Structures are given as structure tokens and as C-alpha cells.
Amino acid sequence: MKHYSVTYARVSRQYAEAVRVYPAAPTEPTSVLMVGNSLLLDGVDVDQLRKLTTSTLRIYPIFLEGTGYYDWLYGLRRLFRQGSRPQVVVIGFEVNTALANGVWDESPMMLFDARDVLGVASDLALDHTATSNLLLSHMSAFWEMRGFFRRRILLRLVPHFEDLFPFVRSDLTIPQGGEFEAILMSRLRTLRELCEAYGAKLILVIPPTPSSENAVRRMAIASQKVGVNALVPIDPMALSPRFYQRDAVHLNVDGAVRFTFALAVDLSKTIKDVANNLS
């Protein structure tokens, strides 16, 4: 897996670059660590984003499919422990990933060390079996990938397997009442305080998905309430289905072009405003 996995090679390279991020000098572009899951992996053309922001930002991405809140809470803690010092941390969340109570199969090996695995297990109140599975995933490539091996076999054996298990739509899983805002505000506050402890400013990016307009608005308001800038570069209601892949969740190439350009504009403006307020 370590020799042939495209994901492992990409994330390992990105992680090594992110560990070496340092604060920019006054005349240098702002150093930005950008983390997220497949919504940013498919939705952001990193090369184009860098070209559009080259005079003001130095962007270091880490995109790992399937990741959510706990993956990046502990992933960022480890990066900071290892010496990463970005001036800005940009994290990509939509509703499901912001509220997820679990970690992605590949995170224990790619993003965590042993102490992080135990911390996640404690936060999620995992039993001994689930904790052991996380530790084994941290140490064993086979154990980490066993779910993917099974999926590959099913893709070969079961006709239209992908269509049998569609992605869960974000607007179907939002807690009612004030629970959504309370959970989101608590989690963003924790991430903000973590970043601030290492001299970084946290910015939330909400990538477009077929979520309800209300869900995105509630996320943005909750984020602002805890002092975290929330960027919605493209209103998801403004994107027609032709900008999404077959799964109707991830952006296709045309959608990525629109999102990348809009993100470059919003990110540059927001970071400039933040820098002006701090100076």
C-alpha cells in the first residue's frame, strides 16, 4: 500500500511539506495550511489556486478523503507538535463532516501518532475493541486498508455497487433546534483555540454540496459567533447539477474551476482583512 497507493503518496508528500511551514517575514506571502477531505480534493485546483494567490499567500494543502472534525482536531495537534507553524489554518467542513463522531479509516496511520489514537478513543468513548482497531490501523497498513480491500472486491462482484450506497445528503442529518449550533460552535471554538495557541488564525471554508441553503447559513452564523471567519465562496443553491460528479456531491472539473476562482478571491480578501486588523 505504501508503495502503490496514490492517496498514501499524496498525503505523505503534503504532510512532509506542511510540517516545515513557518511564519512568513513581513515582505513574504502569508503561510496558509489548508486541510480537508474529498470535497476540497475534488473541488480545489491547488496549482490554479496557488497561481491566483501567489503574490499574497503560500498555500500548503493536506486533503485526505473521508476526514472530519476529529481527524483534523488530532491531525492539527500532531502537526503543531512536530513544528508546523502556519499563520493561517483553513479547514474545509460541510455539515456532515463538521458533526461527524468518528475518524476516517486512514487517519490513524497518516495523521495520528499513538497518543492521538488514545485521545480520539477517549473523546469518542470507544470500547476496548474499537480502540484496539484504531491502534492496529495506526501500526498496520493491512489493517488500515481492510475496508478498502473489501470494497474493491464488492465493486468487482456486485453490479452497480456504487449506486446501492449513495452519499448521505447533508440536509437530512442536521440536528433540530439549537443542538446543531451548540455542537458546531463548541467544535470550532476548540479548533480556534488550538490554532491560536500556536499563533495561527483559523478560517472555515464551507465547500458547495447539495445542502439546503439554510444549513450553510446556520454554519456560517455559528462560526462567526465563536470568532471564526466562515467563507462560502459559492452558494450551493447557485450550482446546477452539471457542476457535480455522478455522485451529486463532489464537484466535477467545471465545478472545481468555479470554486477555485471564488475561493482565491475570498481567501485573499479575508486574510488581508485579518492581517490589517492585527497590525
RODO-2510 file (C-alpha; in nm, 4 decimals, decimal comma):
residues 279
     n   res          X          Y          Z
     1     m     0,0000     0,0000     0,0000
     2     k     0,2786     0,2438     0,0874
     3     h     0,4479     0,1810    -0,2479
     4     y     0,1441     0,1870    -0,4775
     5     s    -0,1315     0,3882    -0,3081
     6     v    -0,1870     0,7235    -0,4772
     7     t    -0,3563     0,8570    -0,1645
     8     y    -0,0720     0,7485     0,0640
     9     a     0,1894     0,9062    -0,1643
    10     r    -0,0026     1,2329    -0,1961
    11     v    -0,0826     1,2733     0,1737
    12     s     0,2695     1,1728     0,2811
    13     r     0,4190     1,4349     0,0499
    14     q     0,1734     1,7022     0,1589
    15     y     0,2241     1,6182     0,5260
    16     a     0,6031     1,6435     0,4991
    17     e     0,5682     1,9865     0,3379
    18     a     0,3160     2,1023     0,5987
    19     v     0,5467     2,0121     0,8894
    20     r     0,8038     2,2575     0,7509
    21     v     0,5621     2,5518     0,7256
    22     y     0,6971     2,8595     0,9009
    23     p     0,5632     3,2136     0,9626
    24     a     0,6326     3,4494     0,6760
    25     a     0,8552     3,7526     0,7090
    26     p     0,6820     4,0930     0,6721
    27     t     0,7585     4,1073     0,2986
    28     e     0,6692     3,7449     0,2254
    29     p     0,3317     3,5879     0,1345
    30     t     0,1261     3,4649     0,4311
    31     s     0,1773     3,0945     0,5051
    32     v    -0,1534     2,9030     0,4866
    33     l    -0,2151     2,5417     0,5860
    34     m    -0,5318     2,4135     0,4149
    35     v    -0,6860     2,0851     0,5325
    36     g    -0,9970     1,8968     0,4304
    37     n    -1,1452     1,5889     0,2715
    38     s    -1,2510     1,4818    -0,0770
    39     l    -1,4756     1,7864    -0,1170
    40     l    -1,1631     2,0036    -0,1279
    41     l    -0,9556     1,7401    -0,3055
    42     d    -1,2030     1,7387    -0,5956
    43     g    -1,3198     2,0969    -0,5598
    44     v    -0,9881     2,2844    -0,5372
    45     d    -0,7351     2,3003    -0,8188
    46     v    -0,4331     2,3605    -0,5947
    47     d    -0,1996     2,4645    -0,8770
    48     q    -0,4504     2,7192    -1,0034
    49     l    -0,5238     2,8431    -0,6506
    50     r    -0,1537     2,8993    -0,5943
    51     k    -0,1230     3,0902    -0,9218
    52     l    -0,4172     3,3127    -0,8335
    53     t    -0,2780     3,3928    -0,4867
    54     t     0,0972     3,3688    -0,5441
    55     s     0,1693     3,7303    -0,4517
    56     t    -0,0108     3,7170    -0,1167
    57     l    -0,0380     3,3550     0,0031
    58     r     0,1854     3,0495     0,0320
    59     i    -0,0576     2,7559     0,0434
    60     y     0,0183     2,4080     0,1811
    61     p    -0,2713     2,1603     0,1405
    62     i    -0,3403     1,8263     0,3075
    63     f    -0,6506     1,6626     0,1636
    64     l    -0,7482     1,3170     0,2912
    65     e    -1,0743     1,1662     0,1755
    66     g    -1,3412     1,0992     0,4363
    67     t    -1,1939     1,3135     0,7146
    68     g    -1,3990     1,5233     0,9551
    69     y    -1,3764     1,7066     1,2856
    70     y    -1,1875     1,4543     1,4992
    71     d    -0,9466     1,3666     1,2183
    72     w    -0,8331     1,7262     1,1916
    73     l    -0,8512     1,8134     1,5610
    74     y    -0,5912     1,5474     1,6340
    75     g    -0,4215     1,5820     1,2971
    76     l    -0,3562     1,9510     1,3617
    77     r    -0,2385     1,8824     1,7170
    78     r     0,0229     1,6430     1,5834
    79     l     0,1313     1,8835     1,3076
    80     f     0,1787     2,1618     1,5617
    81     r     0,3733     1,9286     1,7940
    82     q     0,6014     1,8416     1,5055
    83     g     0,6806     2,2066     1,4410
    84     s     0,4340     2,3254     1,1771
    85     r     0,3783     2,6998     1,2209
    86     p     0,1369     2,8381     0,9601
    87     q    -0,0017     3,1852     1,0106
    88     v    -0,3452     3,0762     0,8901
    89     v    -0,5204     2,7379     0,9056
    90     v    -0,8025     2,6899     0,6563
    91     i    -1,0286     2,3936     0,7284
    92     g    -1,2957     2,2678     0,4903
    93     f    -1,6153     2,1403     0,6540
    94     e    -1,9705     2,0872     0,5392
    95     v    -2,2461     1,9784     0,7763
    96     n    -2,1761     1,6045     0,7861
    97     t    -1,8001     1,6354     0,8330
    98     a    -1,8365     1,9057     1,0973
    99     l    -2,0726     1,6898     1,3013
   100     a    -1,9081     1,3503     1,2392
   101     n    -1,8417     1,1425     1,5520
   102     g    -1,5667     0,9160     1,4274
   103     v    -1,2440     0,9088     1,2297
   104     w    -1,1622     0,8026     0,8751
   105     d    -1,0012     0,4609     0,8231
   106     e    -0,6711     0,6065     0,7016
   107     s    -0,6308     0,8807     0,9616
   108     p    -0,4693     0,6699     1,2381
   109     m    -0,1733     0,5900     1,0134
   110     m    -0,1489     0,9090     0,8079
   111     l    -0,2461     1,1825     1,0554
   112     f    -0,2095     1,0447     1,4111
   113     d     0,0550     0,9084     1,6426
   114     a    -0,0202     0,6606     1,9223
   115     r    -0,1110     0,9298     2,1777
   116     d    -0,3596     1,0799     1,9313
   117     v    -0,5234     0,7413     1,8786
   118     l    -0,5757     0,7077     2,2530
   119     g    -0,7046     1,0651     2,2736
   120     v    -0,9591     1,0040     1,9973
   121     a    -1,0689     0,6800     2,1618
   122     s    -1,1236     0,8652     2,4898
   123     d    -1,3164     1,1516     2,3273
   124     l    -1,5417     0,9092     2,1413
   125     a    -1,5819     0,6786     2,4446
   126     l    -1,4726     0,3783     2,2370
   127     d    -1,4689     0,0325     2,3904
   128     h    -1,1539    -0,1819     2,4051
   129     t    -1,2230    -0,3499     2,0715
   130     a    -1,2739    -0,0237     1,8817
   131     t    -0,9666     0,1285     2,0477
   132     s    -0,7606    -0,1755     1,9515
   133     n    -0,8809    -0,1428     1,5921
   134     l    -0,7624     0,2195     1,5825
   135     l    -0,4230     0,1261     1,7250
   136     l    -0,3864    -0,1575     1,4736
   137     s    -0,4805     0,0843     1,1936
   138     h    -0,2066     0,3165     1,3174
   139     m     0,0556     0,0398     1,3027
   140     s    -0,0605    -0,1900     1,0204
   141     a    -0,1211    -0,0882     0,6589
   142     f    -0,3220    -0,4059     0,6015
   143     w    -0,5492    -0,3429     0,8999
   144     e    -0,5966     0,0175     0,7943
   145     m    -0,6900    -0,0821     0,4376
   146     r    -0,9019    -0,3888     0,5057
   147     g    -1,2263    -0,1957     0,4468
   148     f    -1,0990    -0,0699     0,1129
   149     f    -0,9948    -0,4194     0,0072
   150     r    -1,3474    -0,5408     0,0837
   151     r    -1,4955    -0,2510    -0,1117
   152     r    -1,2775    -0,3301    -0,4130
   153     i    -1,3952    -0,6902    -0,4105
   154     l    -1,7597    -0,5827    -0,3880
   155     l    -1,7119    -0,3386    -0,6764
   156     r    -1,5956    -0,6324    -0,8870
   157     l    -1,8665    -0,8734    -0,7775
   158     v    -2,1813    -0,6624    -0,7332
   159     p    -2,3279    -0,4854    -1,0385
   160     h    -2,3864    -0,1124    -0,9820
   161     f    -2,2449    -0,1366    -0,6296
   162     e    -2,1779     0,2397    -0,6148
   163     d    -2,5442     0,3147    -0,6855
   164     l    -2,6606     0,0941    -0,3985
   165     f    -2,4997     0,3159    -0,1338
   166     p    -2,5439     0,6831    -0,2279
   167     f    -2,3860     0,9569    -0,0218
   168     v    -2,5965     1,0864     0,2677
   169     r    -2,7188     1,4367     0,1935
   170     s    -2,6093     1,6935     0,4488
   171     d    -2,9517     1,8489     0,4930
   172     l    -3,1001     1,5164     0,6016
   173     t    -2,8870     1,4773     0,9144
   174     i    -2,8899     1,8211     1,0768
   175     p    -2,9928     1,8106     1,4462
   176     q    -3,3060     2,0038     1,5249
   177     g    -3,3389     2,3102     1,7440
   178     g    -3,0235     2,4674     1,8838
   179     e    -2,8291     2,1410     1,9053
   180     f    -2,6643     2,1927     1,5659
   181     e    -2,5326     2,5371     1,6535
   182     a    -2,4195     2,4260     2,0007
   183     i    -2,2166     2,1322     1,8676
   184     l    -2,0659     2,3292     1,5825
   185     m    -1,9768     2,6292     1,7991
   186     s    -1,8095     2,4065     2,0586
   187     r    -1,6019     2,2285     1,7950
   188     l    -1,4993     2,5417     1,6101
   189     r    -1,4081     2,7091     1,9393
   190     t    -1,1813     2,4157     2,0253
   191     l    -1,0133     2,4318     1,6829
   192     r    -0,9763     2,8101     1,7054
   193     e    -0,8132     2,7898     2,0490
   194     l    -0,5779     2,5160     1,9284
   195     c    -0,4657     2,7254     1,6316
   196     e    -0,4312     3,0412     1,8398
   197     a    -0,2109     2,8570     2,0904
   198     y     0,0410     2,8154     1,8079
   199     g    -0,0003     3,1625     1,6616
   200     a    -0,2354     3,0709     1,3752
   201     k    -0,5698     3,2171     1,2691
   202     l    -0,8473     2,9675     1,1881
   203     i    -1,0715     3,0149     0,8836
   204     l    -1,3630     2,7863     0,7943
   205     v    -1,4408     2,7137     0,4287
   206     i    -1,7804     2,5612     0,3507
   207     p    -1,7499     2,3829     0,0147
   208     p    -2,0569     2,3573    -0,2060
   209     t    -2,2687     2,0432    -0,1757
   210     p    -2,6390     1,9913    -0,2455
   211     s    -2,7090     2,1006     0,1148
   212     s    -3,0016     2,3210     0,1910
   213     e    -2,9320     2,6919     0,1865
   214     n    -3,0433     2,7030     0,5483
   215     a    -2,7713     2,4562     0,6581
   216     v    -2,4922     2,6651     0,5066
   217     r    -2,6313     2,9846     0,6551
   218     r    -2,6564     2,8274     1,0019
   219     m    -2,2980     2,7025     0,9781
   220     a    -2,1683     3,0448     0,8793
   221     i    -2,3571     3,2205     1,1610
   222     a    -2,2407     2,9702     1,4237
   223     s    -1,8825     3,0105     1,3050
   224     q    -1,8914     3,3882     1,3272
   225     k    -2,0326     3,3680     1,6808
   226     v    -1,7142     3,1985     1,8054
   227     g    -1,4802     3,4334     1,6209
   228     v    -1,4027     3,2138     1,3211
   229     n    -1,4322     3,3643     0,9743
   230     a    -1,6583     3,1471     0,7581
   231     l    -1,6166     3,1550     0,3808
   232     v    -1,8899     3,0404     0,1436
   233     p    -1,7149     3,1059    -0,1893
   234     i    -2,0085     2,9682    -0,3886
   235     d    -2,3696     2,9422    -0,2784
   236     p    -2,4543     2,5728    -0,3346
   237     m    -2,8021     2,6730    -0,4487
   238     a    -2,6423     2,8609    -0,7385
   239     l    -2,4743     2,5491    -0,8815
   240     s    -2,6734     2,3335    -1,1191
   241     p    -2,6282     1,9529    -1,1240
   242     r    -2,3995     1,9808    -1,4267
   243     f    -2,1204     2,1072    -1,1995
   244     y    -2,1242     1,7898    -0,9867
   245     q    -1,9920     1,4421    -1,0437
   246     r    -2,2205     1,1409    -1,0819
   247     d    -2,2486     1,1095    -0,7026
   248     a    -2,4129     1,4561    -0,6960
   249     v    -2,1885     1,5572    -0,4033
   250     h    -1,8363     1,6184    -0,5349
   251     l    -1,7612     1,8908    -0,7864
   252     n    -1,6509     1,7927    -1,1357
   253     v    -1,3782     1,9720    -1,3313
   254     d    -1,6054     2,2589    -1,4333
   255     g    -1,7319     2,2984    -1,0799
   256     a    -1,3775     2,2967    -0,9450
   257     v    -1,2793     2,5795    -1,1802
   258     r    -1,5593     2,7986    -1,0462
   259     f    -1,4986     2,7083    -0,6842
   260     t    -1,1199     2,7564    -0,7027
   261     f    -1,1515     3,1043    -0,8511
   262     a    -1,4137     3,2097    -0,5954
   263     l    -1,2066     3,0637    -0,3093
   264     a    -0,8959     3,2515    -0,4227
   265     v    -1,0850     3,5823    -0,4150
   266     d    -1,2496     3,5230    -0,0765
   267     l    -0,9385     3,3794     0,0871
   268     s    -0,7109     3,6627    -0,0250
   269     k    -0,9559     3,9279     0,0908
   270     t    -1,0255     3,7629     0,4276
   271     i    -0,6602     3,7058     0,5128
   272     k    -0,5763     4,0613     0,4103
   273     d    -0,8521     4,1952     0,6381
   274     v    -0,7317     3,9737     0,9251
   275     a    -0,3740     4,0975     0,8804
   276     n    -0,4899     4,4592     0,8778
   277     n    -0,6889     4,4101     1,1987
   278     l    -0,3898     4,2538     1,3728
   279     s    -0,1426     4,5219     1,2624
***
